[in-house]
């Protein structure tokens, strides 16, 4: 989306300047009019300024999940209370603290006041409003039940955000523990062991093999600390860049999916996300094929995205969702049974909601179990490594004390 610079005069007669991402100059003029600013000069920002502005402010098109949830919940309350949409948006412009969201709502309000559908105005900001959001708002406007769809969206996003945080904590905790362990051992080898070595060499005795090994490892760390830091930093940067790319993310997703406990968490969280999204869309009147397409975009896991693509191909041939999920080998048996029962009874949307509730609860239990499992692992591995280093350094002292007796 292009970035524009503007200069104008506000209601108090003061000159104001700014920079904002909008689809075109007309949208910017509508936004400024909504803010009570009379534009004097408008121009496209230079490439250097646009890039620098994006680095400083971040992308003005994207907003945090919590901001979107708050916006949706507040708009639902206003509309369900009988406030017209334009007036509701105008009220939210005043209440919203996030500057990006304030700009977005202002432009959306102007578009709606000029006759655009609400979902069309939202579609101008694909980074802020995901496809499921647009689909449900569009269905709500078409059916005259926008407040119902906003309430459903609020609940959906709250559940999705809670599940995302659970999965994120399951992945971050082991990485953080391993990082702390590596740092502790590195500090011991570079700062503690050299002091022990000075004491031991002064005794003049022959050092045991474990002690020699630890001292040699300490020498290697101290002599090459700069090279190790540079290689680690560059390697970490390249690895992070690779895993953020589509190819790297695919590799990482497949590795996580095959991991013993983490793979189960990824599978069940993916099934819960798929079921929640599908159930919400079907209950809102979105057809099966479109619902599957949206699920594929929101599931955020390469393994499950591939499975969802296969589901779409099979469903298009006339097969039921229950028949398809039983063949692709990704959905747990419980989910397959519940989906089949939902289709047979004509309550697929409700059954999918129950599947999502069940597996979100399972993920919460597994994450708690992972935390409890890692704690003894840390004690054994980290404690064993630190204890082994200390025992190796104390062996000569024990030997000297024994010889003295």
Buried (B, 14 or more C-beta within 10 A) or exposed (E): BEBBBBBBBEEEEEEBEBBBBBEEBEBBBBBBBBBEBEBEEBEEBEEEEBEEBBEEEEEBBBBEBEBBBBBBBBBBBBBEEEBEBBEBBBBBBEEBEBEBBBBBBBBBBBBBBEEBBBBBBBBBBBEBBBBBBBBBBBBBBEEEBBBBBBBBBBBBBBBBBEBBEBBEBBBEBBEEBBEEBEEEBBEBBBEBBBEBBEEBEEEEEEBBEBBEEBBEBBBEBEEEEEEBEEEEEEEEEEEEEEBEEEEBBBBBBBEBBEEEBBBBBBBBBBBBBBBBBBBBBBBBBBEBEEBBBBBBEBBBBBBBBBBBBBBBEBBEEEEBBBBBBBEBEBBBEBBBBBBBBBBEEEEBBBBBBBBBBBBBEBBBEBBEEBBEEBEEEBEEBBEEBBEEBBEBBBBBBEBEEEEEE
